[in-house]
Amino acid sequence: MTDVAGTAEKAPIRVAALYQFARFPDAASLRDPLARLCCGLQVKGTLLLAPEGINGTIAGSDAALTEVLDHIRTLPGCADLEVKTSYAQTPPFQRMKVRLKREIVAMGEPDIDPLTDVGHYVAPEDWNALILDPDTIVIDTRNDYEVAIGAFEGAIDPKTHTFRSFPQWFRRERERLLSGPRPRKVAMYCTGGIRCEKSTAFLKSEGVEQVYHLKGGILNYLEKVAPEDSLWRGECFVFDERVSVVHGLAQGTFDMCPDCGRPMGREVRTSPLHQTDVRCAACEAMR
């Protein structure tokens, strides 16, 4: 497990979180050239390719990642690819995987197309004003174990185990959430922005018009907004061996449970209950 790195800027390994909704009618043809390039440059991580685009996180040297990202920007519809960059002291991934999927983020709603219609993007600098508006409903679109270690103040936690459960949750809760004397705005957020693109597209398809999402996700907010101005509480779960990040995108304080892969506080390792068998609270509850 990687150690807390002090300041992210001093760490030697660049980590790039990226996604782009695009038209890839033959995603399979893109896989092997991308995999060969990454492996040849000793870049590690996971990239997902699907007919709707690309998604993933990769890590390596600055020069290697620049070359890989330049290649991705040559793919159809990816010229304006946005990347969230952070740094790690030790490799956050052990190998490179380029996988073909039906969706780059699985929602299970085949008619949803973020390239056609999505919510209004909100810059990190403008996010606080939106979510402090009493007519705004703030919804966290991440899974329950992610929300457990950090969230925006006042946000609704759908308590979903997978993103596929989000449409069912919203349809069930819609009337309760949106009823009232005045129209409600819906602001949604996720780690890097990709789930928000799909969730806002989904709400638009359900007839909800005042839909907003945090551009670049929590990672963009933690990079751009100073801690003293922040409405974020806790840490942000990331899908690599850093486990979590904090403001400035420095590594956080969580470890990963070796059994279930969920985040667990590092105090668990020093607890007498876990001296010989380190498990998170969720694993303990399953015993």
C-alpha positions as CSV (number, residue, x, y, z in Angstrom):
1,M,0.0,0.0,0.0
2,T,1.3,3.4,-0.9
3,D,2.2,5.8,1.9
4,V,0.8,9.3,2.4
5,A,2.9,11.5,0.1
6,G,3.1,14.9,1.9
7,T,2.5,17.2,-1.0
8,A,1.3,15.8,-4.3
9,E,3.5,18.1,-6.4
10,K,6.7,16.4,-5.0
11,A,5.6,12.9,-6.0
12,P,7.4,11.4,-9.1
13,I,4.5,9.4,-10.6
14,R,1.9,11.2,-12.7
15,V,-1.7,9.9,-12.5
16,A,-4.2,10.8,-15.2
17,A,-7.9,10.3,-14.8
18,L,-9.7,10.7,-18.1
19,Y,-12.9,10.1,-20.0
20,Q,-14.5,11.2,-23.3
21,F,-17.9,10.3,-24.7
22,A,-17.3,9.8,-28.4
23,R,-18.5,7.7,-31.3
24,F,-16.3,4.5,-31.6
25,P,-18.2,2.3,-34.1
26,D,-15.3,-0.1,-34.1
27,A,-13.9,0.2,-30.6
28,A,-12.1,-3.2,-30.9
29,S,-9.8,-1.8,-33.6
30,L,-8.5,0.8,-31.2
31,R,-7.6,-1.6,-28.4
32,D,-4.4,-3.2,-29.5
33,P,-2.5,-0.1,-30.7
34,L,-3.4,1.7,-27.4
35,A,-2.4,-1.3,-25.3
36,R,1.0,-1.7,-27.1
37,L,1.7,2.0,-26.7
38,C,1.0,2.0,-23.0
39,C,2.9,-1.2,-22.3
40,G,5.9,0.0,-24.4
41,L,6.1,3.2,-22.3
42,Q,5.6,1.3,-19.0
43,V,2.3,3.1,-18.4
44,K,0.0,1.2,-16.0
45,G,-3.7,1.4,-15.1
46,T,-7.0,0.6,-16.8
47,L,-8.6,2.0,-19.9
48,L,-12.1,1.1,-21.0
49,L,-13.2,1.3,-24.7
50,A,-16.8,1.1,-25.8
51,P,-18.9,2.4,-28.7
52,E,-19.7,5.4,-26.5
53,G,-16.1,6.4,-25.9
54,I,-13.1,5.9,-23.5
55,N,-12.7,6.0,-19.7
56,G,-10.0,5.2,-17.2
57,T,-7.0,6.1,-15.1
58,I,-3.4,5.5,-16.0
59,A,0.0,6.3,-14.3
60,G,3.6,6.7,-15.4
61,S,6.3,9.2,-16.1
62,D,5.3,12.7,-17.4
63,A,6.8,12.0,-20.8
64,A,5.1,8.6,-21.1
65,L,1.7,9.9,-20.2
66,T,2.0,12.9,-22.5
67,E,2.6,10.4,-25.4
68,V,-0.3,8.2,-24.5
69,L,-2.7,11.2,-24.0
70,D,-1.5,12.6,-27.4
71,H,-2.4,9.3,-29.0
72,I,-5.9,9.2,-27.3
73,R,-6.6,12.8,-28.6
74,T,-6.1,11.5,-32.2
75,L,-9.1,9.1,-31.7
76,P,-12.4,10.1,-33.2
77,G,-14.1,12.8,-31.1
78,C,-11.3,12.9,-28.5
79,A,-9.4,16.0,-29.6
80,D,-10.7,18.0,-26.6
81,L,-10.1,15.2,-24.1
82,E,-9.9,16.6,-20.6
83,V,-7.6,15.0,-18.0
84,K,-7.4,15.4,-14.3
85,T,-3.8,15.1,-13.2
86,S,-2.5,14.1,-9.7
87,Y,0.7,12.6,-8.4
88,A,1.8,9.6,-6.3
89,Q,5.0,8.6,-4.6
90,T,4.7,4.9,-5.6
91,P,2.9,3.2,-8.5
92,P,-0.9,3.2,-7.9
93,F,-1.3,0.3,-10.4
94,Q,0.5,-3.0,-10.9
95,R,-0.3,-3.7,-14.6
96,M,-1.9,-2.2,-17.7
97,K,-5.4,-3.3,-18.9
98,V,-7.2,-2.0,-22.0
99,R,-10.7,-3.6,-22.0
100,L,-13.6,-3.6,-24.4
101,K,-17.0,-2.9,-22.7
102,R,-20.6,-2.2,-23.7
103,E,-20.5,1.1,-21.8
104,I,-17.6,3.1,-20.4
105,V,-19.7,3.6,-17.3
106,A,-22.4,1.0,-16.8
107,M,-25.8,2.5,-16.3
108,G,-27.9,0.0,-18.2
109,E,-30.0,2.6,-20.0
110,P,-29.2,1.9,-23.7
111,D,-31.1,5.0,-25.0
112,I,-29.1,7.5,-22.9
113,D,-26.6,9.5,-25.0
114,P,-24.6,12.2,-23.2
115,L,-23.4,13.5,-26.6
116,T,-27.0,14.5,-27.4
117,D,-28.3,16.1,-24.2
118,V,-26.8,16.6,-20.8
119,G,-27.2,18.9,-17.9
120,H,-25.6,22.3,-17.4
121,Y,-21.9,22.2,-16.5
122,V,-20.9,24.1,-13.3
123,A,-17.3,25.2,-12.7
124,P,-15.8,24.3,-9.3
125,E,-15.6,28.0,-8.5
126,D,-19.4,28.4,-9.0
127,W,-20.4,25.1,-7.3
128,N,-20.8,26.4,-3.8
129,A,-23.3,29.0,-4.7
130,L,-25.4,26.5,-6.6
131,I,-25.6,23.9,-3.8
132,L,-26.2,26.5,-1.1
133,D,-29.3,27.7,-3.0
134,P,-32.3,26.4,-0.9
135,D,-34.1,25.5,-4.2
136,T,-31.3,23.1,-5.2
137,I,-31.3,19.4,-4.5
138,V,-27.8,18.0,-4.4
139,I,-27.4,14.3,-5.3
140,D,-24.2,12.2,-5.0
141,T,-24.2,9.7,-7.9
142,R,-21.5,7.5,-6.5
143,N,-21.8,4.2,-4.7
144,D,-22.4,3.9,-1.0
145,Y,-18.8,2.9,0.0
146,E,-17.5,6.0,-1.8
147,V,-19.9,8.3,-0.1
148,A,-19.1,6.8,3.3
149,I,-15.6,8.5,3.4
150,G,-16.6,11.9,2.0
151,A,-19.3,14.0,0.4
152,F,-20.5,17.5,-0.1
153,E,-22.3,19.1,2.8
154,G,-26.1,18.5,2.6
155,A,-25.9,16.1,-0.4
156,I,-28.4,13.2,-0.7
157,D,-26.9,9.7,-0.6
158,P,-28.9,7.3,-2.8
159,K,-27.1,4.4,-1.0
160,T,-26.7,2.5,-4.3
161,H,-24.3,-0.4,-4.5
162,T,-23.7,0.1,-8.3
163,F,-24.4,2.9,-10.8
164,R,-26.9,0.6,-12.5
165,S,-29.2,1.1,-9.5
166,F,-29.3,4.9,-9.9
167,P,-32.2,5.1,-12.5
168,Q,-34.4,2.8,-10.4
169,W,-33.6,4.9,-7.3
170,F,-34.5,8.2,-9.0
171,R,-37.7,6.9,-10.5
172,R,-38.8,5.7,-7.1
173,E,-37.8,8.9,-5.3
174,R,-38.6,11.4,-8.0
175,E,-41.9,12.7,-6.6
176,R,-40.6,13.1,-3.1
177,L,-37.5,14.9,-4.3
178,L,-39.0,17.3,-6.8
179,S,-42.4,18.1,-5.3
180,G,-42.9,21.5,-3.7
181,P,-44.3,25.0,-4.3
182,R,-41.4,26.1,-6.5
183,P,-39.4,24.3,-9.3
184,R,-36.4,22.5,-7.9
185,K,-32.9,22.5,-9.4
186,V,-31.0,19.2,-9.3
187,A,-27.2,19.4,-8.9
188,M,-25.3,16.1,-9.2
189,Y,-21.7,15.2,-8.8
190,C,-19.3,12.2,-9.0
191,T,-15.5,11.6,-8.8
192,G,-14.4,12.8,-12.2
193,G,-17.5,13.8,-14.0
194,I,-18.4,10.7,-16.1
195,R,-21.2,9.4,-14.0
196,C,-22.7,12.9,-13.8
197,E,-22.8,13.2,-17.6
198,K,-24.8,10.0,-17.8
199,S,-27.0,10.8,-14.8
200,T,-27.9,14.3,-16.0
201,A,-28.6,12.9,-19.5
202,F,-30.9,10.3,-17.8
203,L,-32.8,13.0,-15.8
204,K,-33.2,15.1,-19.0
205,S,-34.6,12.0,-20.7
206,E,-37.1,11.7,-17.8
207,G,-38.3,15.3,-18.4
208,V,-36.3,17.1,-15.7
209,E,-34.9,20.3,-17.2
210,Q,-33.1,22.1,-14.4
211,V,-30.2,19.7,-14.1
212,Y,-26.7,20.7,-13.3
213,H,-23.4,18.8,-12.7
214,L,-20.0,19.6,-11.3
215,K,-17.6,20.0,-14.3
216,G,-14.6,17.6,-13.8
217,G,-16.2,16.2,-10.7
218,I,-14.9,16.1,-7.1
219,L,-11.3,15.9,-8.3
220,N,-11.6,19.2,-10.2
221,Y,-13.2,20.8,-7.1
222,L,-10.5,19.6,-4.7
223,E,-7.9,20.9,-7.1
224,K,-9.4,24.3,-7.7
225,V,-11.2,25.3,-4.5
226,A,-9.1,26.2,-1.4
227,P,-9.8,24.2,1.8
228,E,-11.0,27.2,3.7
229,D,-13.7,27.9,1.0
230,S,-14.6,24.2,0.6
231,L,-18.0,22.6,1.2
232,W,-16.4,19.2,0.8
233,R,-16.3,17.0,3.9
234,G,-14.0,14.1,4.2
235,E,-11.9,12.4,1.5
236,C,-12.5,11.4,-2.1
237,F,-12.3,7.7,-3.0
238,V,-10.3,6.9,-6.1
239,F,-10.1,3.6,-7.9
240,D,-6.4,2.8,-7.5
241,E,-4.0,2.0,-4.7
242,R,-3.9,5.5,-3.3
243,V,-7.5,4.7,-2.1
244,S,-8.4,8.4,-1.4
245,V,-7.3,11.9,-2.1
246,V,-7.8,15.2,-0.3
247,H,-7.6,18.9,-1.3
248,G,-4.8,19.6,-3.7
249,L,-5.2,16.0,-4.8
250,A,-2.7,14.8,-2.2
251,Q,-3.1,11.2,-1.1
252,G,-5.5,10.7,1.7
253,T,-5.5,8.6,4.9
254,F,-7.5,5.5,3.9
255,D,-6.2,2.0,3.1
256,M,-8.0,-0.6,1.1
257,C,-9.6,-3.7,2.7
258,P,-7.7,-6.7,1.4
259,D,-11.0,-8.8,1.4
260,C,-13.7,-6.6,-0.2
261,G,-11.6,-3.7,-1.7
262,R,-13.6,-1.0,0.2
263,P,-11.8,1.9,1.9
264,M,-11.0,1.5,5.6
265,G,-9.5,3.9,8.0
266,R,-5.9,3.3,8.9
267,E,-6.8,3.1,12.6
268,V,-8.2,-0.4,11.8
269,R,-4.7,-1.7,11.4
270,T,-3.8,-0.7,15.0
271,S,-7.0,-1.9,16.5
272,P,-6.6,-5.0,18.8
273,L,-9.5,-6.6,16.9
274,H,-7.5,-6.6,13.7
275,Q,-4.0,-7.5,14.8
276,T,-4.0,-10.8,12.9
277,D,-6.8,-10.4,10.4
278,V,-7.3,-6.9,8.9
279,R,-10.8,-6.4,7.7
280,C,-13.1,-3.4,7.3
281,A,-16.3,-2.8,9.2
282,A,-18.4,-4.1,6.2
283,C,-16.4,-7.4,6.3
284,E,-16.7,-7.7,10.0
285,A,-20.5,-7.3,9.7
286,M,-20.7,-10.2,7.3
287,R,-19.0,-12.6,9.7
